[in-house]
Amino acid sequence: MTPRQRRFVDEYLIDLNATAAALRAGYARSTAEDQSYRLLKQREIAAAIGAAQKERAERLRLTQDYVLGNLIELAERCMQKAPVMVRRGGVKVQSTDESGHHMWTFNATGATRALELIGKHLGMFVDQHQVDHVHYAVSAEPDPQTVDEWQRRYKTLQ
Protein backbone atom coordinates (compact mmCIF):
# COMPACT_ATOMS: atom_id res chain seq x y z
CA MET A 1 0.00 0.00 0.00
CA THR A 2 1.36 3.42 -0.90
CA PRO A 3 1.70 6.18 1.70
CA ARG A 4 -1.19 8.07 0.07
CA GLN A 5 -3.39 4.97 0.17
CA ARG A 6 -2.50 4.48 3.86
CA ARG A 7 -3.44 8.12 4.46
CA PHE A 8 -6.73 7.51 2.64
CA VAL A 9 -7.46 4.60 5.02
CA ASP A 10 -6.68 6.76 8.07
CA GLU A 11 -8.78 9.64 6.76
CA TYR A 12 -11.67 7.36 5.82
CA LEU A 13 -11.85 6.06 9.38
CA ILE A 14 -12.55 9.59 10.65
CA ASP A 15 -16.00 10.03 9.11
CA LEU A 16 -16.48 7.13 6.62
CA ASN A 17 -16.77 9.71 3.82
CA ALA A 18 -14.67 8.30 0.98
CA THR A 19 -14.61 11.41 -1.20
CA ALA A 20 -13.63 13.66 1.71
CA ALA A 21 -10.98 11.12 2.74
CA ALA A 22 -9.52 11.12 -0.77
CA LEU A 23 -9.33 14.93 -0.73
CA ARG A 24 -7.68 14.95 2.71
CA ALA A 25 -5.25 12.26 1.54
CA GLY A 26 -4.10 14.49 -1.31
CA TYR A 27 -6.04 13.23 -4.31
CA ALA A 28 -7.11 15.90 -6.82
CA ARG A 29 -10.52 17.49 -6.28
CA SER A 30 -11.51 16.71 -9.88
CA THR A 31 -10.91 12.96 -9.42
CA ALA A 32 -11.52 12.45 -5.69
CA GLU A 33 -14.94 10.85 -6.11
CA ASP A 34 -13.74 8.36 -8.74
CA GLN A 35 -10.51 7.67 -6.87
CA SER A 36 -12.33 7.03 -3.59
CA TYR A 37 -14.66 4.55 -5.30
CA ARG A 38 -11.68 2.78 -6.88
CA LEU A 39 -9.74 2.75 -3.59
CA LEU A 40 -12.60 1.25 -1.58
CA LYS A 41 -12.83 -1.63 -4.08
CA GLN A 42 -9.18 -2.60 -3.64
CA ARG A 43 -8.87 -5.67 -1.42
CA GLU A 44 -5.80 -4.43 0.45
CA ILE A 45 -7.47 -1.12 1.31
CA ALA A 46 -10.79 -2.73 2.23
CA ALA A 47 -8.91 -5.19 4.46
CA ALA A 48 -6.96 -2.36 6.15
CA ILE A 49 -10.19 -0.45 6.82
CA GLY A 50 -11.88 -3.58 8.20
CA ALA A 51 -8.92 -4.42 10.42
CA ALA A 52 -8.73 -0.87 11.78
CA GLN A 53 -12.47 -0.81 12.50
CA LYS A 54 -12.25 -4.19 14.25
CA GLU A 55 -9.27 -3.06 16.33
CA ARG A 56 -11.08 0.14 17.32
CA ALA A 57 -14.21 -1.77 18.32
CA GLU A 58 -12.16 -4.16 20.46
CA ARG A 59 -10.14 -1.34 22.04
CA LEU A 60 -13.30 0.58 22.94
CA ARG A 61 -15.23 -2.60 23.77
CA LEU A 62 -17.93 -1.69 21.26
CA THR A 63 -20.32 -4.55 20.69
CA GLN A 64 -23.81 -4.98 19.34
CA ASP A 65 -24.94 -5.49 22.93
CA TYR A 66 -23.41 -2.16 23.94
CA VAL A 67 -25.00 -0.27 21.04
CA LEU A 68 -28.41 -1.91 21.38
CA GLY A 69 -28.40 -1.54 25.16
CA ASN A 70 -27.75 2.18 24.85
CA LEU A 71 -30.35 2.56 22.11
CA ILE A 72 -32.91 0.87 24.36
CA GLU A 73 -31.98 3.15 27.26
CA LEU A 74 -32.16 6.19 24.98
CA ALA A 75 -35.58 5.17 23.65
CA GLU A 76 -36.89 4.68 27.18
CA ARG A 77 -35.53 8.04 28.36
CA CYS A 78 -36.94 9.82 25.33
CA MET A 79 -40.37 8.28 25.95
CA GLN A 80 -40.53 9.43 29.58
CA LYS A 81 -43.23 12.03 29.78
CA ALA A 82 -42.59 15.36 31.45
CA PRO A 83 -45.17 17.94 32.42
CA VAL A 84 -45.51 21.05 30.27
CA MET A 85 -44.98 23.86 32.76
CA VAL A 86 -46.17 27.46 32.39
CA ARG A 87 -45.94 30.50 34.63
CA ARG A 88 -49.24 31.74 36.06
CA GLY A 89 -49.21 34.58 38.54
CA GLY A 90 -45.49 34.20 39.21
CA VAL A 91 -45.86 30.47 39.97
CA LYS A 92 -45.03 27.57 37.69
CA VAL A 93 -47.94 25.19 37.15
CA GLN A 94 -48.62 22.33 34.79
CA SER A 95 -50.29 23.50 31.61
CA THR A 96 -53.71 22.18 30.65
CA ASP A 97 -55.45 21.88 27.30
CA GLU A 98 -58.81 23.42 26.46
CA SER A 99 -60.58 20.46 28.14
CA GLY A 100 -58.66 20.98 31.38
CA HIS A 101 -56.44 17.89 30.95
CA HIS A 102 -52.82 18.21 32.02
CA MET A 103 -50.36 18.52 29.12
CA TRP A 104 -47.28 16.33 28.85
CA THR A 105 -44.32 16.26 26.50
CA PHE A 106 -41.63 13.75 25.55
CA ASN A 107 -38.81 13.54 23.03
CA ALA A 108 -40.67 11.94 20.12
CA THR A 109 -37.84 12.54 17.64
CA GLY A 110 -35.22 10.87 19.82
CA ALA A 111 -37.51 7.95 20.65
CA THR A 112 -38.44 7.44 17.01
CA ARG A 113 -34.82 7.46 15.85
CA ALA A 114 -33.65 5.05 18.57
CA LEU A 115 -36.54 2.68 17.87
CA GLU A 116 -35.88 2.93 14.13
CA LEU A 117 -32.24 1.88 14.62
CA ILE A 118 -33.29 -1.01 16.89
CA GLY A 119 -35.88 -2.08 14.33
CA LYS A 120 -33.33 -1.96 11.51
CA HIS A 121 -30.97 -4.15 13.54
CA LEU A 122 -33.78 -6.64 14.03
CA GLY A 123 -34.54 -6.61 10.28
CA MET A 124 -37.99 -5.10 10.73
CA PHE A 125 -37.67 -2.45 8.02
CA VAL A 126 -36.60 -3.90 4.68
CA ASP A 127 -36.30 -1.74 1.60
CA GLN A 128 -37.83 -3.19 -1.55
CA HIS A 129 -34.45 -3.65 -3.25
CA GLN A 130 -33.20 -5.69 -0.28
CA VAL A 131 -35.99 -8.28 -0.26
CA ASP A 132 -34.05 -10.82 -2.32
CA HIS A 133 -31.21 -10.81 0.21
CA VAL A 134 -33.16 -11.13 3.46
CA HIS A 135 -33.68 -14.33 5.38
CA TYR A 136 -36.66 -14.31 7.71
CA ALA A 137 -36.83 -16.06 11.05
CA VAL A 138 -40.23 -17.48 11.91
CA SER A 139 -41.45 -17.21 15.48
CA ALA A 140 -44.59 -18.60 17.07
CA GLU A 141 -44.55 -15.72 19.55
CA PRO A 142 -46.48 -12.53 18.79
CA ASP A 143 -44.45 -9.39 18.07
CA PRO A 144 -43.30 -7.63 21.26
CA GLN A 145 -45.39 -4.56 22.07
CA THR A 146 -43.29 -2.88 24.77
CA VAL A 147 -39.62 -2.05 25.23
CA ASP A 148 -39.46 -4.58 28.10
CA GLU A 149 -40.80 -7.28 25.79
CA TRP A 150 -38.22 -6.31 23.15
CA GLN A 151 -35.45 -6.53 25.75
CA ARG A 152 -36.59 -9.95 26.93
CA ARG A 153 -36.87 -11.19 23.33
CA TYR A 154 -33.46 -9.82 22.38
CA LYS A 155 -31.77 -11.33 25.43
CA THR A 156 -33.16 -14.75 24.54
CA LEU A 157 -31.67 -14.47 21.03
CA GLN A 158 -28.11 -13.91 22.29
C-alpha positions as CSV (number, residue, x, y, z in Angstrom):
1,M,0.0,0.0,0.0
2,T,1.4,3.4,-0.9
3,P,1.7,6.2,1.7
4,R,-1.2,8.1,0.1
5,Q,-3.4,5.0,0.2
6,R,-2.5,4.5,3.9
7,R,-3.4,8.1,4.5
8,F,-6.7,7.5,2.6
9,V,-7.5,4.6,5.0
10,D,-6.7,6.8,8.1
11,E,-8.8,9.6,6.8
12,Y,-11.7,7.4,5.8
13,L,-11.8,6.1,9.4
14,I,-12.5,9.6,10.7
15,D,-16.0,10.0,9.1
16,L,-16.5,7.1,6.6
17,N,-16.8,9.7,3.8
18,A,-14.7,8.3,1.0
19,T,-14.6,11.4,-1.2
20,A,-13.6,13.7,1.7
21,A,-11.0,11.1,2.7
22,A,-9.5,11.1,-0.8
23,L,-9.3,14.9,-0.7
24,R,-7.7,15.0,2.7
25,A,-5.2,12.3,1.5
26,G,-4.1,14.5,-1.3
27,Y,-6.0,13.2,-4.3
28,A,-7.1,15.9,-6.8
29,R,-10.5,17.5,-6.3
30,S,-11.5,16.7,-9.9
31,T,-10.9,13.0,-9.4
32,A,-11.5,12.5,-5.7
33,E,-14.9,10.8,-6.1
34,D,-13.7,8.4,-8.7
35,Q,-10.5,7.7,-6.9
36,S,-12.3,7.0,-3.6
37,Y,-14.7,4.5,-5.3
38,R,-11.7,2.8,-6.9
39,L,-9.7,2.8,-3.6
40,L,-12.6,1.2,-1.6
41,K,-12.8,-1.6,-4.1
42,Q,-9.2,-2.6,-3.6
43,R,-8.9,-5.7,-1.4
44,E,-5.8,-4.4,0.4
45,I,-7.5,-1.1,1.3
46,A,-10.8,-2.7,2.2
47,A,-8.9,-5.2,4.5
48,A,-7.0,-2.4,6.1
49,I,-10.2,-0.5,6.8
50,G,-11.9,-3.6,8.2
51,A,-8.9,-4.4,10.4
52,A,-8.7,-0.9,11.8
53,Q,-12.5,-0.8,12.5
54,K,-12.3,-4.2,14.3
55,E,-9.3,-3.1,16.3
56,R,-11.1,0.1,17.3
57,A,-14.2,-1.8,18.3
58,E,-12.2,-4.2,20.5
59,R,-10.1,-1.3,22.0
60,L,-13.3,0.6,22.9
61,R,-15.2,-2.6,23.8
62,L,-17.9,-1.7,21.3
63,T,-20.3,-4.6,20.7
64,Q,-23.8,-5.0,19.3
65,D,-24.9,-5.5,22.9
66,Y,-23.4,-2.2,23.9
67,V,-25.0,-0.3,21.0
68,L,-28.4,-1.9,21.4
69,G,-28.4,-1.5,25.2
70,N,-27.7,2.2,24.8
71,L,-30.4,2.6,22.1
72,I,-32.9,0.9,24.4
73,E,-32.0,3.1,27.3
74,L,-32.2,6.2,25.0
75,A,-35.6,5.2,23.7
76,E,-36.9,4.7,27.2
77,R,-35.5,8.0,28.4
78,C,-36.9,9.8,25.3
79,M,-40.4,8.3,26.0
80,Q,-40.5,9.4,29.6
81,K,-43.2,12.0,29.8
82,A,-42.6,15.4,31.4
83,P,-45.2,17.9,32.4
84,V,-45.5,21.0,30.3
85,M,-45.0,23.9,32.8
86,V,-46.2,27.5,32.4
87,R,-45.9,30.5,34.6
88,R,-49.2,31.7,36.1
89,G,-49.2,34.6,38.5
90,G,-45.5,34.2,39.2
91,V,-45.9,30.5,40.0
92,K,-45.0,27.6,37.7
93,V,-47.9,25.2,37.1
94,Q,-48.6,22.3,34.8
95,S,-50.3,23.5,31.6
96,T,-53.7,22.2,30.6
97,D,-55.4,21.9,27.3
98,E,-58.8,23.4,26.5
99,S,-60.6,20.5,28.1
100,G,-58.7,21.0,31.4
101,H,-56.4,17.9,31.0
102,H,-52.8,18.2,32.0
103,M,-50.4,18.5,29.1
104,W,-47.3,16.3,28.8
105,T,-44.3,16.3,26.5
106,F,-41.6,13.7,25.5
107,N,-38.8,13.5,23.0
108,A,-40.7,11.9,20.1
109,T,-37.8,12.5,17.6
110,G,-35.2,10.9,19.8
111,A,-37.5,7.9,20.7
112,T,-38.4,7.4,17.0
113,R,-34.8,7.5,15.9
114,A,-33.6,5.1,18.6
115,L,-36.5,2.7,17.9
116,E,-35.9,2.9,14.1
117,L,-32.2,1.9,14.6
118,I,-33.3,-1.0,16.9
119,G,-35.9,-2.1,14.3
120,K,-33.3,-2.0,11.5
121,H,-31.0,-4.1,13.5
122,L,-33.8,-6.6,14.0
123,G,-34.5,-6.6,10.3
124,M,-38.0,-5.1,10.7
125,F,-37.7,-2.5,8.0
126,V,-36.6,-3.9,4.7
127,D,-36.3,-1.7,1.6
128,Q,-37.8,-3.2,-1.6
129,H,-34.5,-3.7,-3.2
130,Q,-33.2,-5.7,-0.3
131,V,-36.0,-8.3,-0.3
132,D,-34.0,-10.8,-2.3
133,H,-31.2,-10.8,0.2
134,V,-33.2,-11.1,3.5
135,H,-33.7,-14.3,5.4
136,Y,-36.7,-14.3,7.7
137,A,-36.8,-16.1,11.0
138,V,-40.2,-17.5,11.9
139,S,-41.4,-17.2,15.5
140,A,-44.6,-18.6,17.1
141,E,-44.5,-15.7,19.5
142,P,-46.5,-12.5,18.8
143,D,-44.5,-9.4,18.1
144,P,-43.3,-7.6,21.3
145,Q,-45.4,-4.6,22.1
146,T,-43.3,-2.9,24.8
147,V,-39.6,-2.1,25.2
148,D,-39.5,-4.6,28.1
149,E,-40.8,-7.3,25.8
150,W,-38.2,-6.3,23.2
151,Q,-35.4,-6.5,25.7
152,R,-36.6,-9.9,26.9
153,R,-36.9,-11.2,23.3
154,Y,-33.5,-9.8,22.4
155,K,-31.8,-11.3,25.4
156,T,-33.2,-14.8,24.5
157,L,-31.7,-14.5,21.0
158,Q,-28.1,-13.9,22.3
